[in-house]
Amino acid sequence: MSEMPDHKSSRKAEITSVPGDALEQPKRMPAGAVSRAAMLASLQHRNYRIFFFGQIISLTGTWMQMVAEAWLIYEITRSPLALGIMRFLHTIPVTLFTFYGGVLADRFEKRSILVVTQCFALVLSVILYLLASQGDIRVWQVGMIAFGLGVTNAFDIPARQSFVVDMVGKKDLTNAIALNSSVFNSARIIGPAIAGIILSRISVAACFLINAFSYAAVIVGYLIMRLPLKANQADKRNVRTVTGEALRWIWKHSEVRVVFILVSMMSLFGMAYIALMPVFAKDILNIGPEGFGWLLTANGIGALVGSFTLAATGNQVNRSRLSLIGLGVFLVCMIFFAWSRNALLSSAILVFAGWGMIIFFATSNTLVQSHVSDSLRGRVMGIYSFCFIGLSPFGNFISGALAKWLHAPTAITMGCLIGMCFFAWAVVQNRFRT
């Protein structure tokens, strides 16, 4: 919130009303201060402030656990395939259950769903900590916990994404989504860096324990929010029926169809490098667990810069062209990364790759939402999430198998070359529209 004027200036200041929290009266503040606080407009809502800072804590812990888990699995197995399988177990439940998670988010109070899912995630992280601290943890145990966390995410993600509008209203929704993106990418910088230090100086188990505490902070945050009672108005039709309607709309609109094809391609062939990162840190670049954390941090820095780029340009550039530029930059950078043998050079490449990645995905999301009508928005974006997250387990499995049978750099290169074919097709077709 901006500072209030002193008593003399307040007598002359123009007064206007801005939205308060759902259960409060509208707040009064100088009209000039609203424009100065425009970039942080959502933080004027008490409930969103609690959510925002809770997400910083939670996502930092989540990235710490992801880094520690990947390092643990590779230490035990020395198998890139095992890394791919572990990411598969994390994400396949989203593929299977995310549509049902969306239905539940419409039919029940979203905050209650989020409290339950966070409690389950906390318990699973504590179990992982206890197993790891005993020093005799097995791969199948980590796999079962990974699958359980995936099921939790399948119900948490739809409820959390649709909960934002309940906290800030439609007026500040765009700003809230932008702030959520900045939080996610900031956590990608902070979490891996902290995890790398803890892995090299303390233990793997410590990362799991810290993540468990991060869930506790979020649960408390949800419980202290003040929300109005709201009746749910869910679409009672069959899940298959309403999803089929959205699929037909996507296929009918060629501009949107191209976006979905490219996002699906990236999920299958472009994003699996994250699962293989321990291979590069340990066996190719020889930089150990701390270096592993810094590689992911470099990638997160690029993504955060990409978020700022989008915030600065707004609607001043051609979105379809910017999306393709981001995709091209990412694919080229990842080919160079695959064959780099210098840690500093690899980190610098990952910064540019992170920039291209966020430019492509965020702009693609905007392109879809600019075309779809409000009556189809939820279902279409649910399918978008399926393409973005739900297809990734198959991509992780494929890349892990290729890395085991061929070579990790070869696996990443092959995926990027497939991506280049789709990229060239999209450019030639010129089907993106703004």
Secondary structure, DSSP 4 states (H G I P E B T S, - for coil): -PPPP-HHHHTTS-EEEE---TTSPPEEEEHHHHHHTGGGGGGGSHHHHHHHHHHHHHHHHHHHHHHHHHHHHHHHH--HHHHHHHHHHHHHHHHHHHHHHHHHHHHS-HHHHHHHHHHHHHHHHHHHHHHHHTT---HHHHHHHHHHHHHHHHHHHHHHHHHHHHHHTTTTHHHHHHHHHHHHHHHHHHHHHHHHHHHHHS-HHHHHHHHHHHHHHHHHHHHH------------S-HHHHHHHHHHHHHH-HHHHHHHHHHHHIIIIISTHHHHHHHIIIIIS--HHHHHHHHHHHHHHHHHHHHHHHHHHTTSS-HHHHHHHHHHHHHHHHHHHHH---HHHHHHHHHHHHHHHHHHHHHHHHHHHHHS-HHHHHHHHHHHHIIIIITHHHHHHHHHHHHHHT-HHHHHHHHHHHHHHHHHHHHHHT----
